[in-house]
Amino acid sequence: MDTKIKIWEFYNERRVLRTFLGHKQAVRDACFNNDGTKFLSAGYDKYIKLWDTETGQCISRFTNRKVPYCIKFNPDEEKQNLFVAGMSDKKIIQWDVNSGEIVQEYDRHLGAVNTITFVDDSRRFVSTSDDKSLRVWEWDIPVDFKYIAEPSMHSMPSVTLSPNGKWLGCQSMDNQIVIFSAQNRFKLNRKKIFKGHMVAGYACQVDFSPDMSYVVSGDADGKLNVWDWKSTKLYSKLKAHDGVCIGCIWHLHETSKVITCGWDGLIKLWD
């Protein structure tokens, strides 16, 4: 919210390594490229900026005069010059970093686009929106090849792909995490519903443990919730933050550690 982007070191003194200044309003999202040398940031000032991680320099900036809500580099090694951004005007816009040009528009959603998640070896991506639907796109084809919308569905402002690439964990605004298959049919898995937490109105992040044993999520009361993946039972609740616990990620390499961040301005490491 303070327009700054900070990079911290995980080991040693856990100090701030660098602060990136350039946005005039709050930063909404950020995304590293595959080798971590550059990252994109999306701000409420309607700009997307490309940064050099090492030097802190802003390399270029992109705008279509709308607010970008989410940004993702194409994870394919050969397409690292391309990124997509979900916008406040219902469109998903694809830019080429090299030319600075808009090279594709995906314009089918009926509300602001909240998340973009690449699946199927980056050949496809899934988007969710305020229109309460989930759409699946083939890369570079501006018509959704799958559209999922049920009367019972709520908007899903946070989506995470499972480590094995098979499932999408979606934070649903009716206080549950729902699971869709991330392969072929993108069907709702009715056996896997995780509930017992309050998130209505907040885009609390969902994550999976690297071995797929647990699902974690923050909530509106500042708690960190851990569910058992197999049984879907709520395994534990930790009071993590004062106010909303908005983000949580499971450490990929040190698999006993979880990092959370809250609206109290703190980032915490849990073991």
C-alpha positions in Angstrom: 0.0 0.0 0.0 3.0 2.3 0.5 3.9 2.1 -3.2 7.2 0.4 -2.4 8.4 -3.1 -3.4 10.9 -4.8 -1.1 13.1 -7.8 -1.6 14.2 -9.6 1.6 16.8 -12.3 2.2 15.5 -15.5 3.6 18.6 -16.7 5.3 21.2 -14.9 7.7 19.8 -11.7 9.0 16.7 -11.6 6.9 17.4 -8.0 6.0 15.8 -5.9 3.3 18.1 -6.3 0.3 16.5 -3.6 -1.9 13.5 -1.3 -2.1 12.1 -0.5 -5.6 10.5 2.9 -5.9 8.5 4.0 -9.0 4.8 3.4 -8.5 2.7 6.4 -7.5 -0.1 4.3 -5.9 -0.3 1.0 -4.1 1.2 -2.1 -5.7 -1.3 -4.8 -6.5 0.8 -7.7 -7.8 4.3 -8.8 -8.7 5.8 -11.6 -10.7 9.4 -12.8 -11.3 10.6 -14.3 -14.5 12.0 -17.8 -14.5 15.6 -17.0 -13.5 14.6 -14.2 -11.1 16.7 -11.6 -12.9 13.7 -9.4 -13.7 10.2 -8.9 -12.3 7.0 -7.2 -13.2 4.9 -5.1 -10.8 1.3 -3.9 -11.2 0.1 -0.7 -9.5 -3.1 1.1 -8.9 -1.4 4.0 -10.8 -2.4 2.0 -13.9 1.2 1.1 -14.8 2.9 -2.2 -15.1 6.7 -1.9 -14.6 9.5 -4.2 -15.5 12.4 -4.1 -13.1 16.0 -5.4 -13.0 16.2 -7.3 -9.7 20.0 -6.8 -9.3 20.3 -3.1 -10.1 16.8 -1.9 -9.0 16.4 -0.1 -12.3 13.0 0.2 -13.9 13.6 -1.2 -17.4 10.3 -0.3 -19.0 6.7 0.4 -18.3 3.4 -0.6 -19.9 -0.2 0.8 -19.6 -3.6 0.6 -21.3 -4.9 3.2 -18.9 -6.8 0.7 -16.8 -5.8 -0.8 -13.4 -3.9 -4.2 -13.7 -5.1 -6.6 -11.0 -2.8 -9.5 -11.7 0.3 -10.2 -13.9 2.1 -13.3 -15.0 5.1 -14.0 -17.2 4.5 -16.9 -19.5 6.6 -19.6 -17.7 7.6 -21.2 -21.0 11.4 -20.6 -21.4 11.0 -19.6 -25.0 8.2 -17.1 -24.2 9.8 -15.2 -21.3 9.4 -12.0 -23.3 5.6 -12.3 -23.0 3.3 -11.6 -20.1 -0.4 -11.3 -19.5 -2.2 -8.9 -17.2 -5.8 -9.2 -15.9 -7.3 -5.7 -16.0 -10.1 -3.8 -14.2 -11.9 -3.4 -17.6 -12.6 -7.2 -17.8 -9.8 -7.8 -20.4 -6.7 -9.9 -20.2 -3.9 -8.1 -22.1 -0.8 -9.7 -23.5 2.3 -7.6 -23.9 5.7 -8.3 -25.6 8.4 -6.9 -23.3 10.9 -6.5 -26.3 8.7 -4.3 -28.4 6.5 -2.9 -25.6 3.5 -3.6 -27.8 0.1 -5.2 -26.9 0.1 -8.4 -29.0 -3.1 -10.1 -27.9 -6.4 -9.3 -26.0 -8.6 -11.9 -24.3 -11.9 -10.1 -23.9 -14.6 -12.5 -22.7 -15.0 -11.9 -18.9 -17.9 -9.8 -17.7 -16.2 -8.4 -14.6 -12.7 -7.3 -13.5 -10.1 -10.2 -13.9 -8.7 -11.3 -10.5 -6.3 -14.2 -11.2 -4.3 -15.8 -14.0 -2.8 -19.2 -13.5 -0.7 -21.1 -16.1 -1.5 -24.9 -16.4 -0.7 -27.8 -18.7 3.1 -27.0 -19.3 2.2 -23.3 -19.9 0.1 -24.2 -23.0 -3.0 -22.9 -21.3 -4.0 -20.5 -18.6 -7.0 -20.2 -16.2 -8.5 -16.9 -15.2 -11.1 -16.0 -12.6 -13.1 -12.8 -12.4 -15.6 -10.7 -10.4 -18.2 -12.3 -12.9 -17.9 -15.5 -10.7 -16.8 -17.6 -13.6 -13.6 -19.5 -14.3 -12.3 -19.5 -17.9 -9.6 -21.6 -19.6 -7.7 -20.2 -22.5 -5.2 -21.7 -25.0 -2.2 -19.5 -25.2 -2.5 -16.8 -27.9 -6.1 -17.7 -28.8 -8.5 -15.0 -27.7 -11.5 -17.2 -27.3 -12.0 -19.2 -24.1 -12.2 -22.9 -24.9 -13.8 -23.7 -21.5 -16.2 -21.6 -19.5 -17.2 -22.7 -16.0 -20.0 -20.9 -14.2 -22.6 -22.5 -11.9 -25.4 -20.6 -10.1 -23.8 -21.8 -6.9 -20.4 -20.4 -7.7 -19.0 -17.3 -6.0 -16.1 -15.2 -7.1 -12.6 -16.7 -6.5 -10.0 -13.9 -6.1 -7.1 -16.2 -5.3 -6.1 -19.4 -7.2 -3.0 -21.6 -6.7 -1.8 -24.5 -8.9 -0.8 -27.6 -6.8 2.8 -28.7 -6.8 2.0 -31.8 -8.9 0.2 -29.7 -11.5 -3.1 -31.6 -11.1 -5.3 -29.3 -9.1 -6.3 -25.7 -8.8 -7.0 -24.5 -5.2 -9.5 -21.6 -5.4 -10.5 -19.3 -2.5 -14.2 -19.0 -2.9 -16.1 -16.0 -1.3 -18.6 -18.3 0.4 -15.9 -19.2 3.0 -14.5 -22.3 1.4 -11.6 -23.5 -0.7 -12.8 -25.4 -3.8 -10.6 -27.6 -5.9 -10.8 -27.9 -9.7 -8.9 -30.4 -11.9 -6.2 -28.6 -13.8 -6.1 -31.1 -16.6 -8.4 -31.6 -19.5 -11.9 -31.2 -18.1 -11.3 -28.7 -15.3 -14.0 -30.4 -13.3 -14.9 -29.3 -9.8 -13.7 -32.0 -7.3 -16.8 -32.3 -5.1 -14.9 -34.5 -2.6 -12.3 -31.9 -1.8 -13.9 -28.8 -0.1 -12.0 -27.1 2.7 -14.0 -25.0 5.1 -14.0 -23.7 8.7 -12.5 -20.3 8.0 -13.9 -16.8 7.3 -12.7 -15.1 4.2 -15.7 -13.4 2.7 -14.6 -10.2 1.0 -10.8 -10.9 1.2 -8.5 -12.4 -1.4 -6.7 -14.6 1.0 -4.0 -16.7 -0.6 -4.2 -20.5 -0.8 -1.2 -22.8 -0.9 -0.3 -26.5 -0.8 2.5 -28.2 1.0 5.2 -29.4 -1.5 4.4 -33.0 -0.7 0.6 -32.4 -1.1 -0.2 -33.4 2.5 -1.7 -30.1 3.5 -3.6 -27.0 2.3 -3.1 -23.7 4.0 -4.9 -20.3 3.9 -5.1 -17.1 5.9 -8.4 -15.7 6.9 -10.2 -12.4 7.9 -9.5 -13.0 11.6 -5.7 -13.1 11.0 -5.5 -16.9 11.5 -3.5 -19.4 9.5 -5.6 -22.4 8.7 -4.1 -25.8 7.9 -6.2 -28.6 6.4 -5.3 -32.3 5.7 -5.4 -32.8 1.9 -6.6 -36.4 2.1 -9.4 -36.1 4.6 -10.1 -32.3 4.1 -10.3 -31.9 7.9 -9.2 -28.7 9.5 -5.9 -29.7 11.1 -5.0 -26.6 13.0 -5.6 -22.8 13.4 -2.8 -20.4 14.4 -3.4 -16.8 15.4 -0.9 -15.3 12.9 -1.7 -11.6 12.5 -3.8 -8.7 13.9 -6.3 -8.1 11.2 -6.5 -10.0 7.9 -3.9 -12.7 7.2 -3.9 -12.1 3.4 -0.9 -14.2 2.2 0.6 -17.5 3.0 3.2 -19.6 1.1 4.8 -22.9 1.9 8.6 -22.9 1.5 9.5 -25.0 -1.4 12.9 -26.3 -0.1 12.5 -26.1 3.7 9.3 -28.0 3.7 8.4 -27.4 7.4 8.2 -23.6 7.0 5.3 -21.4 6.0 5.5 -17.6 5.5 2.5 -15.4 6.1 1.8 -11.7 5.7 -1.0 -9.7 7.2 -2.7 -6.3 7.0 -0.8 -5.4 10.2 2.2 -4.8 8.0 4.2 -7.9 9.2 5.7 -10.8 7.3 6.2 -13.9 9.6 8.0 -17.2 9.2 6.5 -20.2 10.9 8.1 -23.6 11.5 
